[in-house]
Amino acid sequence: MKINNNIQALNAYRNLNANQFQTSKNLEKLSSGLRINRAADDAAGLAISEKMRSQIRGLKQAERNSMDGISLMQTAEGALQEVHAMLQRMRELTVQGANDTNTEYDREQIQKEIDQLKLEIDSVSEKTEFNTRTLLNGSSAVLTTFKDANTTNTANLTEFPMVMNPALKSGDYRLDITGTGATPTVVEEVVRITQPAAGIGEAADVVFDDPSEANALGEYTINIRNFNDGGASIEVIGPNGIPIDKKAVAVGGTSPKQVIGGLEIDVSKITGAGTVKVSMEMKAEFSVFYKEDDPSASYEKGEFDKEITTRNGVIRHGGLEFKFDSSIKVSDATNKTEFALINNALAFQIGPNTNQNVMIDIPQLDTVRLGIEKIDVTTQVGANEAIFTLDKAINILSDVRAKLGATQNRMEHTINNLQVTHENLTASESRIRDADMALEMTEFTRNNILNQSATAMLAQANQLPQGVLQLLQ
């Protein structure tokens, strides 16, 4: 028998210590509700769980961001709704003013209300705010301008390019236009009879009179009336719906080509009265280049070359919209237009990670941008022209409101997706990080019993060396 080393007691102590350690872990998990309380519990699981926690918290904040973004757009759209109401009232007044039952004095009274409505539209543009951010004054718009209108607008754009993709970077852009043939000299004219009538049914029957002239592109209407064996009355209505010219011509005579409203019409083909609709467009190859706003930077191709036929004189390429007239020519050198783009669009962070955002631009919507600043109904002519001007303004506003509404609907789906992703990712993180309370309680009970048993056995083992005392009696 030995008394210097009590092997049985040491064994009981080792088991008791291990059981107490496991019991301590059980208590920690039961009190925190977590399976992983420190990296030592599960190093890989902790790393995965922390990444998931970043995503979960980011998703929740992105959901709140999206709701705030919708609130901002609703604020802007609510103001635009009232501007729409004012434009409709102005149009009603211009229709009234165009009637010659009104005297000059009457029209002056109508003009007074129109002037007040214009002032209020400008006021709404300057004062509509969300969280002190002004929304309708152009500070949240994407702006374009020709770098040098006298020398670089060689493509004969009738307006500044419009930005369709608000995510485009600020900087300098260039539009290159080339012809469609092997050695082109003029961009190809595309004529399509969309509604044949009165013998006019082939593309060659209607062309632009002078390709060097700036003619509007789009669908023309040719009304052929009062037809008889010797002649007819022909009226040409432009793509904007306004009559351009009207002329009585001989048909089937020695002068088969007649120029009316900028169109050369083969009147020898006319066989009766009718209404002809003809689409006058242009086709070319377009390329968009981009460079940073830096003198040392060089242009790089942002979009590949693409052959495009205009639609109502408009092409969309590289996130930009260009509006042309029909007199574009291509010489030996590529036809180029350079312009600068300044992007002040709002970015809504709708995801937990970098660059997961939605860009929305809200253009300046004052009387200048809407084109109604100079509306004057004090004459019948002015009031008549104002009707068309207000129609264009209403369309501009409708376009902006439609874009805001579409983005709101998109972000509502974004919120739904964020909520589902947040729910599923939380469930995944819970499976890794959270403790199974039933299992932990079962193990705690087992370890607690083992602790009591080990304590009792340690006490018994400590008594074993006392047997030596029997030998001393």
C-alpha angles and dihedrals in degrees: 000000000000130000104177094072121030100197093179091053091048090052092048090047092050092052092045091051092050091048092049090050091052091045089052089053090048091051091048093052093044093049095045099034089225129119090200114047098154137012091261090065092064117341096190093041091051092052092049092045094051091051089050091049089055090052093045094052090043091051092051092050091045088055090054090045090054092051090050089049091053089050090053093050092046089054091052093043092049090056091047090052089062091046087053090053090051092049091051090051090049091051090050089052093049091052087052091047092050090064113096092216083085120087124220088262091053092052091050089058090050089050090055092061092044090052091051091049090051090052091051092050089054089047092053089049092054101038107040105111142170117195088345090305111127108227110187104039097085096262089116096043135107107236130199131187137170111259091220113004092192098055113016104046091085093140091070095236108185093209140016111281114268120225114232095174110055090192092074114121123247113255142083123319132190130200116207121195125193130174126255101239133074094262104008124186099176131031108253117265113223115205120181126176102221094178115024118200143148092026095306106118111124128082091236091060092074127035137152110276097222118016090198091064121090102248122175114251122225139068118335125197119217114195113198111194141162092030119184136154092280107039153330142223113250125194124186119206118194128230090266091061095250119125112248105185142345127202141170110228139179113247128213092011135121092286104061094166118071126177113220123164093347093307124112106218125191097227092179087077094057112114102168147335122309148116119271124194118198129183113218112193140146132234127206144137115269132197129183121208130189137197134171118258092263127115091223094051122097131212118267125191110262096180131023121249112280132183108228135177113213121243112214086342093306132114128185118207135150093006091304134106121216127190118204142184121225099256098082112137131187117215128184089289122062114267106245136187121187124199140164124237124204113191115204094156119145117250118213111199101220099164138054095244140064117291094007093132144119119231120213126179123197112196125218107274107191127125092274094054091045091050095234100109095106100040109145122178097176088107131045091238092050093048092049092052090046091063091062091043092053091047089058091047091051090051091050091052093045089053092053093046091048090052092050092047093049091050091049090053090048092052092050087060088045090056091050090051092047091052093050092046091047091052095048095044091049089053090051092049090047092056089055102038109025124084124241096236095197092052093045091049090051091051091044090054092049093047091045091055090046090051091055092046093047091049090053092047091049089054090051092047090051088057095054097083089057087076087078088071089069089064091056094058 
